[in-house]
Amino acid sequence: MKLQFQSRQRGLSLVSMLVVGIVLAGVGVVGAQVFPTVIEYMAVNKAVNKAKEGATVAEVRSIFDKAASIDTITSISGKDLEISKEADQVVVAYSYQREIHLTGPAWLVLKYAGRSK
């Protein structure tokens, strides 16, 4: 009787490790470019919620521009805000987009929109 031991290898081969590494590096590079836009979006949202305390359109825009200069918001300014009143409350809405160049003709377009609470 002859016993045969089948050795089964587990794990990744060198080629698959390189492919996984390249994919993770690409995701990391794109993520590093997207992360600041998400931080800016949160700052815009905070500034809009602060700006809704203004009584007039000019005051709302002025409050937003002051908050934008403090938080270094560059994607949107006070003149881009849509200001309205609903049930005696000021509602400030906004929308903007950021473009991130990936490579060659490829761009990643991020569209942000929101309104005050």
C-alpha positions in Angstrom: 0.0 0.0 0.0 1.3 3.3 -1.0 0.2 6.4 0.9 0.0 9.5 -1.1 0.2 12.8 0.7 -1.2 15.6 -1.3 0.3 18.8 -0.3 -2.1 21.6 -0.9 -0.7 25.1 -1.0 -2.6 28.0 0.5 -2.1 31.7 0.1 -1.4 34.1 -2.8 1.1 33.7 -5.5 3.5 36.4 -6.3 1.5 37.6 -9.3 -1.7 37.8 -7.3 0.0 39.7 -4.5 1.3 42.2 -7.0 -2.2 42.6 -8.5 -3.8 43.1 -5.0 -1.0 45.6 -4.1 -1.5 47.6 -7.3 -5.3 47.7 -6.7 -4.9 48.7 -3.1 -2.4 51.4 -4.1 -4.8 52.8 -6.7 -7.7 52.9 -4.2 -5.4 54.6 -1.7 -4.4 57.3 -4.1 -8.0 58.0 -5.1 -9.1 57.9 -1.5 -6.4 60.4 -0.5 -7.7 62.8 -3.1 -11.4 62.3 -2.2 -10.9 62.7 1.6 -10.2 66.5 1.6 -13.4 67.1 -0.5 -15.5 65.2 2.1 -13.9 67.3 4.9 -14.7 70.4 2.9 -18.3 69.2 2.4 -18.7 68.8 6.2 -17.3 72.3 6.6 -19.8 73.7 4.1 -22.7 71.9 5.8 -21.6 73.5 9.2 -21.3 76.9 7.6 -24.7 76.7 6.0 -26.3 75.7 9.3 -24.6 78.7 10.9 -25.6 81.0 8.0 -29.3 80.2 8.3 -29.4 82.4 11.4 -29.3 85.5 9.3 -32.5 87.5 8.7 -31.8 88.8 5.2 -30.3 87.2 2.1 -27.3 89.5 2.3 -26.8 88.7 5.9 -27.0 84.9 5.3 -24.4 85.2 2.5 -22.1 87.4 4.7 -22.3 84.9 7.6 -21.5 82.0 5.2 -18.6 83.9 3.6 -17.1 84.6 7.0 -17.4 81.0 8.0 -16.0 79.9 4.6 -12.9 82.1 5.1 -12.3 80.6 8.5 -12.7 77.0 7.3 -10.9 77.6 4.0 -13.9 76.6 1.9 -13.0 77.3 -1.8 -15.6 75.2 -3.8 -18.6 77.4 -3.0 -19.2 81.0 -1.9 -22.1 82.9 -0.5 -23.4 84.0 -3.9 -23.9 80.3 -4.8 -26.4 79.6 -2.0 -30.1 79.2 -2.7 -31.9 81.0 0.1 -35.6 80.7 0.8 -38.2 80.8 3.6 -40.3 77.9 4.7 -42.8 78.4 7.5 -41.0 81.5 8.8 -37.6 79.8 8.8 -34.7 80.6 6.6 -33.7 77.6 4.5 -30.3 77.6 2.8 -29.6 75.1 0.0 -26.4 74.5 -1.9 -25.0 72.2 -4.6 -21.6 72.1 -6.1 -19.2 69.6 -7.8 -15.5 68.8 -7.5 -13.5 67.3 -10.2 -10.4 65.1 -9.5 -8.1 64.3 -12.4 -7.2 60.6 -12.3 -5.1 60.0 -15.4 -5.2 61.0 -19.1 -8.8 61.8 -20.0 -10.2 60.2 -16.8 -11.8 62.4 -14.2 -13.7 61.6 -11.0 -16.6 64.0 -10.6 -18.1 64.3 -7.1 -21.4 66.2 -6.8 -22.3 67.5 -3.3 -25.7 69.0 -2.4 -27.5 69.8 0.9 -29.6 72.2 2.8 -29.8 73.6 6.3 -31.6 71.8 9.0 
